[in-house]
Amino acid sequence: MTEKPTYEELEKRVSQLAEQISVVQKTHERENYLLSAIGQCFDGLAVVDLDGVFLEVNQAFAKMHGYSVDELKGKNAASHICVGAPNMLWSDYCFSDRNELA
């Protein structure tokens, strides 16, 4: 059978949880702020992860490339976006043989 926590232990745990909740709330507020800024920007903006998958794109970016925002989110940039010519993949255009930005 486990011992019941003391009042002080419970108070400490409640304080820790309140601090964690505060951090999560601030993180969500910051994320919403940044997503709002991306969405309202007139320039085309996209956020991709390390694998090149679109995490966020704004309407201007999607329109620039002939897609909707929903069509791009979660998709790989290399297979959907062509910066140079319509028949080239993004990765072919941007990367040299040494796998560095051209």
KEVO-707656 format. One record per residue (C-alpha): z negated, y, x negated; residue number from 1; residue in three letters. Coordinates in Angstrom, 1 decimal, padded with zeros to 4 digits. Each point is the difference from the previous one (the first is absolute). Layout:
<rs>
<r <Z Y X> NUM 'ALA'>;
...
</rs>
This chain:
<rs>
<r <000.0 000.0 000.0> 1 'MET'>;
<r <000.9 003.4 -001.3> 2 'THR'>;
<r <-002.5 002.9 -000.3> 3 'GLU'>;
<r <000.4 003.0 002.2> 4 'LYS'>;
<r <001.1 003.1 -001.9> 5 'PRO'>;
<r <-002.6 002.7 -000.4> 6 'THR'>;
<r <000.4 003.4 001.6> 7 'TYR'>;
<r <000.9 001.5 -003.3> 8 'GLU'>;
<r <002.7 -002.6 -000.6> 9 'GLU'>;
<r <001.5 000.6 003.4> 10 'LEU'>;
<r <-000.1 003.7 -000.5> 11 'GLU'>;
<r <001.8 -000.3 -003.3> 12 'LYS'>;
<r <002.6 -002.3 001.5> 13 'ARG'>;
<r <000.6 002.4 002.9> 14 'VAL'>;
<r <000.4 002.9 -002.5> 15 'SER'>;
<r <002.5 -002.1 -002.0> 16 'GLN'>;
<r <002.0 -000.8 003.1> 17 'LEU'>;
<r <000.0 003.6 001.1> 18 'ALA'>;
<r <001.4 001.0 -003.4> 19 'GLU'>;
<r <002.7 -002.6 000.1> 20 'GLN'>;
<r <001.0 001.2 003.5> 21 'ILE'>;
<r <000.2 003.5 -001.2> 22 'SER'>;
<r <002.3 -001.0 -002.9> 23 'VAL'>;
<r <002.3 -001.9 002.3> 24 'VAL'>;
<r <000.2 002.9 002.4> 25 'GLN'>;
<r <000.8 002.4 -002.8> 26 'LYS'>;
<r <002.7 -002.4 -001.3> 27 'THR'>;
<r <001.5 -000.2 003.5> 28 'HIS'>;
<r <000.0 003.8 000.4> 29 'GLU'>;
<r <001.7 000.4 -003.4> 30 'ARG'>;
<r <002.6 -002.6 000.8> 31 'GLU'>;
<r <000.8 001.6 003.4> 32 'ASN'>;
<r <000.3 003.4 -001.8> 33 'TYR'>;
<r <002.4 -001.4 -002.5> 34 'LEU'>;
<r <002.1 -001.9 002.6> 35 'LEU'>;
<r <000.2 003.2 002.0> 36 'SER'>;
<r <001.2 001.9 -003.0> 37 'ALA'>;
<r <002.7 -002.6 -000.7> 38 'ILE'>;
<r <001.1 -000.1 003.6> 39 'GLY'>;
<r <000.3 003.8 000.4> 40 'GLN'>;
<r <001.9 000.5 -003.3> 41 'CYS'>;
<r <003.7 001.1 000.4> 42 'PHE'>;
<r <000.8 -001.9 -003.3> 43 'ASP'>;
<r <000.6 -003.7 000.1> 44 'GLY'>;
<r <-003.2 -001.7 -001.3> 45 'LEU'>;
<r <-000.7 -003.7 -000.4> 46 'ALA'>;
<r <-003.1 -001.9 -001.3> 47 'VAL'>;
<r <000.7 -003.4 -001.5> 48 'VAL'>;
<r <-002.4 -002.6 -001.5> 49 'ASP'>;
<r <000.4 -001.5 -003.4> 50 'LEU'>;
<r <002.5 -002.6 001.4> 51 'ASP'>;
<r <002.2 002.8 001.4> 52 'GLY'>;
<r <-001.0 -000.6 003.6> 53 'VAL'>;
<r <-000.1 003.0 002.3> 54 'PHE'>;
<r <-003.6 000.8 001.0> 55 'LEU'>;
<r <000.9 003.4 001.6> 56 'GLU'>;
<r <003.2 001.9 000.6> 57 'VAL'>;
<r <000.5 003.3 001.8> 58 'ASN'>;
<r <002.7 000.7 002.6> 59 'GLN'>;
<r <002.0 002.1 -002.4> 60 'ALA'>;
<r <000.2 -002.8 -002.5> 61 'PHE'>;
<r <001.0 -002.6 002.6> 62 'ALA'>;
<r <002.7 002.3 001.5> 63 'LYS'>;
<r <001.3 000.8 -003.5> 64 'MET'>;
<r <000.6 -003.7 -000.6> 65 'HIS'>;
<r <001.2 -000.9 003.6> 66 'GLY'>;
<r <-003.1 -001.9 001.1> 67 'TYR'>;
<r <-002.9 000.5 002.3> 68 'SER'>;
<r <-003.5 000.3 -001.3> 69 'VAL'>;
<r <-000.9 -003.4 001.6> 70 'ASP'>;
<r <003.1 -001.7 -001.6> 71 'GLU'>;
<r <-001.2 001.0 -003.5> 72 'LEU'>;
<r <-003.7 -000.6 000.1> 73 'LYS'>;
<r <-000.9 -003.3 -001.6> 74 'GLY'>;
<r <003.5 -000.5 -001.4> 75 'LYS'>;
<r <000.9 -000.1 -003.6> 76 'ASN'>;
<r <001.6 003.2 -001.3> 77 'ALA'>;
<r <002.4 -001.8 -002.3> 78 'ALA'>;
<r <001.8 -001.7 002.9> 79 'SER'>;
<r <000.0 002.9 002.4> 80 'HIS'>;
<r <000.5 003.2 -001.8> 81 'ILE'>;
<r <003.0 001.1 -002.1> 82 'CYS'>;
<r <-000.4 003.2 -001.9> 83 'VAL'>;
<r <003.4 000.1 -001.7> 84 'GLY'>;
<r <002.8 -001.7 001.9> 85 'ALA'>;
<r <000.0 -001.8 003.3> 86 'PRO'>;
<r <000.9 -003.4 -001.5> 87 'ASN'>;
<r <-002.7 000.1 -002.7> 88 'MET'>;
<r <-003.5 -001.2 000.3> 89 'LEU'>;
<r <-002.8 002.4 -000.9> 90 'TRP'>;
<r <-001.1 -002.2 -002.9> 91 'SER'>;
<r <003.5 -000.2 -001.4> 92 'ASP'>;
<r <000.3 003.7 000.1> 93 'TYR'>;
<r <-003.4 001.0 -001.4> 94 'CYS'>;
<r <-000.6 -002.6 -002.7> 95 'PHE'>;
<r <001.8 -000.6 -003.2> 96 'SER'>;
<r <000.3 -003.4 -001.8> 97 'ASP'>;
<r <-003.3 000.7 -001.7> 98 'ARG'>;
<r <-001.8 000.2 003.4> 99 'ASN'>;
<r <-000.8 003.6 -000.5> 100 'GLU'>;
<r <001.0 003.0 002.1> 101 'LEU'>;
<r <003.5 001.0 -000.8> 102 'ALA'>;
</rs>
